[in-house]
Amino acid sequence: MLKPHDLKPDPGAKRPRKRVGRGIAGKGGKTAGRGTKGTKARSKVPVWYEGGQQPLQRRLPKLKGFTNPFRVEYHAVNLDVLGQTGVDEITPEVLRERGLIPKKCLIKVLGRGEINRAVTVRAHAVSKSAESAITEAGGTVELLPLPFGGPRPPAKGNQHTNR
């Protein structure tokens, strides 16, 4: 029967610690496996030390909040503006032609003001109050697909943007 005092590790599983820096007669003498000269050949070099280069924690700015790289920005268009256009079908192209929105922007219709005629509104997003006001006036609302597809846009900037 096997007893606890008979237990021992497999052969080769435990090797003795390599003692370096004990004279030139042994395998780990003189430079003790550290190479020649340089900071790492000397003793007590901090883990974060980068050889005199500006350290990482000093290269980065102090963090005060953060910038969401996936933010989706909409250009707001209110109901009173839509009522003044005098068009029955309102799309981003129509608003661009009339100079109400810049090029290449996503449009969100907001509920400020009133609309008293039936219009078809095509936009990327619509607030609940604007949607109810348009449908009560007899109009319809169609949501356009977002140009980047999926739930969120690709991150803006580069690997240093969000620091």
Secondary structure, 3 states (H helix, E strand, C coil): CCCHHHCCCCCCCCCCCCCCCCCCCCCCCCCCCCCCCCHHHCCCCCCCCCCCCCCHHHHCCCCCCCCCCCCCCEEEEEHHHHHHHCCCEECHHHHHHCCCCCCCCEEEEECCCCCCCCCEEEECEECHHHHHHHHHCCCEEEECCCCCCCCCCCCCCCCCCCC
